[in-house]
Amino acid sequence: MNASVIGAAAAAVLVLTWIAFGFWAFALVALAMLVGAAAGRIVDGRLDVRALADVVRGRRSSS
C-alpha cells in the first residue's frame, strides 16, 4: 500500500465517524489514529523518543 491509499482510507474512516457519531467521536478517533501512528513509528525505530523529548524540553534544536 502506498501513502495515498492509506491517507484515503484514514480520511474515509474519519468522515464516516463524523457522520455517524458526531464531532467528539471524530476527534477521539483522530486522536487514537495519531497515537497509533506514533506507536508504530516507535516500534519500527523511525521515531527517536529521547530526541523528541529533548526538543520538547528545549534542550536540543533541530538545526
Biotite code that builds the C-alpha atoms (Angstrom):
import biotite.structure as struc

atoms = struc.array([
    struc.Atom([0.000, 0.000, 0.000], chain_id="A", res_id=1, res_name="MET", atom_name="CA", element="C"),
    struc.Atom([1.242, 3.458, -0.789], chain_id="A", res_id=2, res_name="ASN", atom_name="CA", element="C"),
    struc.Atom([0.710, 6.639, 1.211], chain_id="A", res_id=3, res_name="ALA", atom_name="CA", element="C"),
    struc.Atom([-2.189, 7.820, -0.964], chain_id="A", res_id=4, res_name="SER", atom_name="CA", element="C"),
    struc.Atom([-4.230, 4.692, -0.298], chain_id="A", res_id=5, res_name="VAL", atom_name="CA", element="C"),
    struc.Atom([-3.538, 4.815, 3.422], chain_id="A", res_id=6, res_name="ILE", atom_name="CA", element="C"),
    struc.Atom([-4.440, 8.512, 3.553], chain_id="A", res_id=7, res_name="GLY", atom_name="CA", element="C"),
    struc.Atom([-7.681, 7.946, 1.669], chain_id="A", res_id=8, res_name="ALA", atom_name="CA", element="C"),
    struc.Atom([-8.633, 5.081, 3.983], chain_id="A", res_id=9, res_name="ALA", atom_name="CA", element="C"),
    struc.Atom([-7.895, 7.164, 7.076], chain_id="A", res_id=10, res_name="ALA", atom_name="CA", element="C"),
    struc.Atom([-9.946, 10.050, 5.694], chain_id="A", res_id=11, res_name="ALA", atom_name="CA", element="C"),
    struc.Atom([-12.844, 7.723, 4.924], chain_id="A", res_id=12, res_name="ALA", atom_name="CA", element="C"),
    struc.Atom([-12.807, 6.344, 8.474], chain_id="A", res_id=13, res_name="VAL", atom_name="CA", element="C"),
    struc.Atom([-12.768, 9.841, 9.941], chain_id="A", res_id=14, res_name="LEU", atom_name="CA", element="C"),
    struc.Atom([-15.559, 11.152, 7.709], chain_id="A", res_id=15, res_name="VAL", atom_name="CA", element="C"),
    struc.Atom([-17.787, 8.153, 8.378], chain_id="A", res_id=16, res_name="LEU", atom_name="CA", element="C"),
    struc.Atom([-17.157, 8.500, 12.113], chain_id="A", res_id=17, res_name="THR", atom_name="CA", element="C"),
    struc.Atom([-18.112, 12.171, 11.990], chain_id="A", res_id=18, res_name="TRP", atom_name="CA", element="C"),
    struc.Atom([-21.285, 11.466, 10.014], chain_id="A", res_id=19, res_name="ILE", atom_name="CA", element="C"),
    struc.Atom([-22.404, 8.558, 12.171], chain_id="A", res_id=20, res_name="ALA", atom_name="CA", element="C"),
    struc.Atom([-21.384, 9.675, 15.669], chain_id="A", res_id=21, res_name="PHE", atom_name="CA", element="C"),
    struc.Atom([-20.649, 13.415, 15.647], chain_id="A", res_id=22, res_name="GLY", atom_name="CA", element="C"),
    struc.Atom([-17.684, 15.679, 16.190], chain_id="A", res_id=23, res_name="PHE", atom_name="CA", element="C"),
    struc.Atom([-16.428, 14.361, 19.546], chain_id="A", res_id=24, res_name="TRP", atom_name="CA", element="C"),
    struc.Atom([-16.317, 10.780, 18.338], chain_id="A", res_id=25, res_name="ALA", atom_name="CA", element="C"),
    struc.Atom([-14.442, 12.045, 15.271], chain_id="A", res_id=26, res_name="PHE", atom_name="CA", element="C"),
    struc.Atom([-11.940, 13.853, 17.499], chain_id="A", res_id=27, res_name="ALA", atom_name="CA", element="C"),
    struc.Atom([-11.462, 10.748, 19.660], chain_id="A", res_id=28, res_name="LEU", atom_name="CA", element="C"),
    struc.Atom([-10.895, 8.504, 16.630], chain_id="A", res_id=29, res_name="VAL", atom_name="CA", element="C"),
    struc.Atom([-8.448, 11.030, 15.120], chain_id="A", res_id=30, res_name="ALA", atom_name="CA", element="C"),
    struc.Atom([-6.503, 11.156, 18.398], chain_id="A", res_id=31, res_name="LEU", atom_name="CA", element="C"),
    struc.Atom([-6.413, 7.361, 18.575], chain_id="A", res_id=32, res_name="ALA", atom_name="CA", element="C"),
    struc.Atom([-5.110, 7.226, 14.992], chain_id="A", res_id=33, res_name="MET", atom_name="CA", element="C"),
    struc.Atom([-2.333, 9.692, 15.835], chain_id="A", res_id=34, res_name="LEU", atom_name="CA", element="C"),
    struc.Atom([-1.319, 7.734, 18.924], chain_id="A", res_id=35, res_name="VAL", atom_name="CA", element="C"),
    struc.Atom([-1.330, 4.508, 16.925], chain_id="A", res_id=36, res_name="GLY", atom_name="CA", element="C"),
    struc.Atom([0.801, 6.029, 14.181], chain_id="A", res_id=37, res_name="ALA", atom_name="CA", element="C"),
    struc.Atom([3.307, 7.335, 16.724], chain_id="A", res_id=38, res_name="ALA", atom_name="CA", element="C"),
    struc.Atom([3.450, 3.946, 18.456], chain_id="A", res_id=39, res_name="ALA", atom_name="CA", element="C"),
    struc.Atom([4.046, 2.240, 15.124], chain_id="A", res_id=40, res_name="GLY", atom_name="CA", element="C"),
    struc.Atom([6.916, 4.586, 14.308], chain_id="A", res_id=41, res_name="ARG", atom_name="CA", element="C"),
    struc.Atom([8.468, 3.967, 17.727], chain_id="A", res_id=42, res_name="ILE", atom_name="CA", element="C"),
    struc.Atom([8.250, 0.193, 17.274], chain_id="A", res_id=43, res_name="VAL", atom_name="CA", element="C"),
    struc.Atom([9.735, 0.450, 13.754], chain_id="A", res_id=44, res_name="ASP", atom_name="CA", element="C"),
    struc.Atom([12.581, 2.575, 15.100], chain_id="A", res_id=45, res_name="GLY", atom_name="CA", element="C"),
    struc.Atom([11.729, 5.551, 12.885], chain_id="A", res_id=46, res_name="ARG", atom_name="CA", element="C"),
    struc.Atom([10.933, 7.860, 15.812], chain_id="A", res_id=47, res_name="LEU", atom_name="CA", element="C"),
    struc.Atom([13.573, 8.594, 18.451], chain_id="A", res_id=48, res_name="ASP", atom_name="CA", element="C"),
    struc.Atom([11.627, 9.267, 21.643], chain_id="A", res_id=49, res_name="VAL", atom_name="CA", element="C"),
    struc.Atom([14.624, 10.622, 23.578], chain_id="A", res_id=50, res_name="ARG", atom_name="CA", element="C"),
    struc.Atom([15.458, 13.169, 20.884], chain_id="A", res_id=51, res_name="ALA", atom_name="CA", element="C"),
    struc.Atom([11.801, 14.188, 20.663], chain_id="A", res_id=52, res_name="LEU", atom_name="CA", element="C"),
    struc.Atom([11.642, 14.657, 24.449], chain_id="A", res_id=53, res_name="ALA", atom_name="CA", element="C"),
    struc.Atom([14.800, 16.791, 24.344], chain_id="A", res_id=54, res_name="ASP", atom_name="CA", element="C"),
    struc.Atom([13.279, 19.011, 21.662], chain_id="A", res_id=55, res_name="VAL", atom_name="CA", element="C"),
    struc.Atom([10.072, 19.436, 23.663], chain_id="A", res_id=56, res_name="VAL", atom_name="CA", element="C"),
    struc.Atom([12.077, 20.360, 26.773], chain_id="A", res_id=57, res_name="ARG", atom_name="CA", element="C"),
    struc.Atom([14.186, 22.815, 24.774], chain_id="A", res_id=58, res_name="GLY", atom_name="CA", element="C"),
    struc.Atom([17.488, 21.026, 25.303], chain_id="A", res_id=59, res_name="ARG", atom_name="CA", element="C"),
    struc.Atom([18.264, 20.448, 21.662], chain_id="A", res_id=60, res_name="ARG", atom_name="CA", element="C"),
    struc.Atom([17.290, 22.210, 18.463], chain_id="A", res_id=61, res_name="SER", atom_name="CA", element="C"),
    struc.Atom([16.787, 20.728, 15.011], chain_id="A", res_id=62, res_name="SER", atom_name="CA", element="C"),
    struc.Atom([19.499, 22.905, 13.463], chain_id="A", res_id=63, res_name="SER", atom_name="CA", element="C"),
])
